[in-house]
């Protein structure tokens, strides 16, 4: 795993970058931050909570669509609207993407704290 603490030091909030359990809890309780709500912000504008969801969305993209991650990054750099980006690169609407990501989080992230 890779974490960037240049823009915002989340180390104090998420011990050693462990954020999967918090994201899973949010998804299970229906309180997750939506993809379109997190995207479009510069990284310096993200709160620690928004950072952990941004990490999770990237984690999902890298694992579920590894061959398409480059196209997604290029579309982001080209400042394509995110709904259009999802449709053109992944063939998904924002709602479909959100639903698939939530299922993936439930199946992939452990509810137990690491080391327990």
C-alpha positions, 0 to 999 in steps of 0.5 A: 500500500502507498500513502501520501502525507504531503498534502495532509497528514492523516497519519494521526487520524488513521493509525499507519494508514489503516482506513479499510475498516472505517470505509467498510463500516461506512458502507455497511451502515449506508453512510459512505461518501459518494464517489461524485461527492469526493471527486472534483476536489483538489487533494488539499481540499479533502478532509481526512474522511474524504481522503480515505474514501478517495483511497478506497475508490482508487484501490477498487479501480486498481484492483477491479479495472487494472487495465483501464486505470491508465485511461481513467487517469488520462480522462481525469487529467483531461478534466472530463466530467466524472459521470462521462469519465465513468461511462467512457472508460468503464461503461458504468453510470455513477450509480452502477460504479457506486453499487459495484464499489460498495459490493467490492468493499464488503467482499474485500475489506476486513471488519477486523483491525489489522493484527487481530 
